[in-house]
Amino acid sequence: MNNYEFIILTRPSLDKEKLEKLFKEVIEEIEKISGKVSKKEELGKKTLAYPIKKETKALFWVWQLEFEKSPKFSNLNTFLNRSSGIIRYLMLKR
């Protein structure tokens, strides 16, 4: 089992409904590459050290992901880069 830590910075202006829709789409993309989200944690709104995509604040999220085999992240990366609600993301192997 391959474990990853997935850090997501979202726009602070997103309401709860839009966040849920965005996260549902992200989870669907993760499941397409045979992964699952084992834990989600919200770290809250924080001020950024420098503006990213014209935002000075962001909502921080940390997810624990599990993959049965080594995933190919190319489709997931494309989806995350095109998503307007996500400012920045980072995937770390644990």
C-alpha positions in Angstrom: 0.0 0.0 0.0 1.4 3.4 -1.0 0.5 6.3 1.3 0.5 9.9 0.3 -0.2 13.2 2.0 -2.1 15.6 -0.2 -2.1 19.3 0.7 -4.6 21.6 -1.0 -4.9 25.4 -0.9 -8.4 26.5 -2.0 -9.7 30.0 -2.7 -11.2 31.5 0.6 -14.2 32.9 -1.4 -15.6 29.4 -2.1 -18.8 28.7 -0.2 -19.5 25.3 1.3 -21.6 24.1 -1.6 -18.8 24.8 -4.2 -16.2 23.3 -1.9 -18.2 20.1 -1.6 -18.6 19.9 -5.4 -14.9 20.6 -6.0 -13.8 17.9 -3.5 -16.3 15.4 -4.9 -14.6 15.9 -8.4 -11.1 15.6 -6.9 -12.1 12.4 -5.1 -13.5 11.0 -8.3 -10.2 11.7 -10.1 -8.3 10.0 -7.2 -10.5 7.0 -7.5 -9.9 6.8 -11.3 -6.2 6.0 -10.5 -7.2 3.4 -7.9 -6.8 5.5 -4.8 -8.9 6.4 -1.9 -9.1 9.2 0.7 -8.5 7.8 4.2 -8.6 11.0 6.1 -9.5 14.7 5.5 -8.5 17.5 7.8 -9.2 21.2 7.5 -6.4 23.5 8.8 -8.4 26.7 8.3 -7.8 30.0 6.6 -4.3 31.4 6.6 -2.5 34.4 5.2 -0.1 33.5 2.5 3.5 34.7 2.5 3.1 36.0 -1.0 0.1 36.3 -3.4 -0.7 33.2 -5.4 -3.1 33.6 -8.3 -4.0 37.1 -6.9 -5.1 35.6 -3.5 -3.5 36.7 -0.3 -5.3 34.2 1.9 -6.3 30.5 1.4 -8.1 27.6 3.0 -5.6 24.8 3.8 -6.6 21.1 3.7 -4.6 18.0 4.4 -5.8 14.6 3.0 -4.3 11.2 3.6 -4.4 9.1 0.4 -3.9 5.3 -0.1 -3.1 3.7 -3.4 -2.8 -0.1 -4.0 -0.1 0.3 -6.7 2.2 3.2 -7.8 -0.2 5.8 -9.2 0.3 7.8 -12.4 -0.6 11.3 -11.4 -0.6 12.9 -14.9 -4.4 13.0 -15.3 -4.9 14.1 -11.7 -2.3 16.9 -12.1 -4.0 18.1 -15.3 -7.4 18.2 -13.5 -6.0 20.1 -10.4 -4.1 22.6 -12.6 -7.3 23.4 -14.6 -9.5 23.7 -11.5 -10.2 27.4 -10.7 -11.0 26.7 -7.0 -7.6 25.2 -6.2 -4.8 27.7 -5.8 -1.9 25.3 -5.1 -1.4 21.7 -4.2 1.3 19.3 -3.1 1.5 15.5 -3.1 4.0 13.9 -0.7 4.8 10.2 -0.4 4.8 9.1 3.2 
